[in-house]
Every structure is written in C-alpha cells, then in structure tokens.
Amino acid sequence: MIIVHEIIERLKDIISKDSDNKKVFDKDIATELDITQVNFATMKNRGKIPYDKILDFCAKKDFNKLAFI
C-alpha cells in the first residue's frame, strides 16, 4: 500500500524537474494540486490522498498516472 509520504515525494520529484531542480515545499505541491496549503497540510496529517487532484495534475502535466501506483 502506498503511503502519503511516498506520493508526496514523487510529486516533489516531478515538480522539481519542471522547475530546474529547485527545492520543492509542501506549499508548491498544494499550488500544483490546486488546493490550499491548509487543506494539503490537513490531508497530509490525516494520511488522506487527494486522488482526484493528483489525476488532474497528471493530466495537466501529461504525466503517467501509473507512476503513483
């Protein structure tokens, strides 16, 4: 089973590659997923994965959704 932290790290890797390998923070992930920082922090603390937002992100970036499985 994939845990939230693994998915966050995968998102950070993808976003970092798009931004010339700059350090990526949780706020950057929240922005990319089109959710507020507070909402993202709550999801992260509760261990909830925003699958719908991740799928939208993958579609927008033309990224393979199966990379998160």
N, C-alpha and C positions, 0 to 999 in steps of 0.2 A: 504494500500500500504506500502510495506516495504521500509524504507529509508536506505540510505547508512550507516549511523552511527550504525544502528541496525545490519546490516550484518557484519560490521567491528567488533563489539563487539562479535558477535557469532564466527567469525573467531579467535579472540583473545582468547576466551574461549577454543576452540578446540586446538589451538596451545599451549596454556598454559598447558593444561592437558598432552599433549605429551612431554612437557619439564619440568616436575616436578613442575608445578605451578609457574614457573618463570614469571616475568612481561614481557609482550609482547608489542613490539613497532610496529609502522607502517612499519618500515624497515623489521621487521621479517615477517609481513604479505606479503609485497612485495616479499620477497625472496621465501616464500612458494608458492605464486601465480606465480612465475617465471616472474615477471615484475620488471622494475627498480623502485627505490624509487621515482624518479621524476615523472614517469608515474603514479604511485599509488597516489602520492600527488595531481596530476592534476585531476585524476578521482575522488578522494575524494572531492576536492574543487568544481568540476562541478556537483557533485551528480550523477556521472555515475557509474554503477555497472558492473564490468568485469565478466559477467555471464559465459563466456567460460572458463575463468581462474579458477573460483570457481568450475565449474563442473569438470575440470581436477584435481583440488586439492582434491575434494571429491572422485574421482575415485582412485587417488593415495593413499589416506588415508583410503580407503574403508569405507567412511562415507556416511550416508544417505543424499542425495541431498534435500529431502523434509524438512529437518530441517531448511532450509533457507527461507522457504515459510511462 
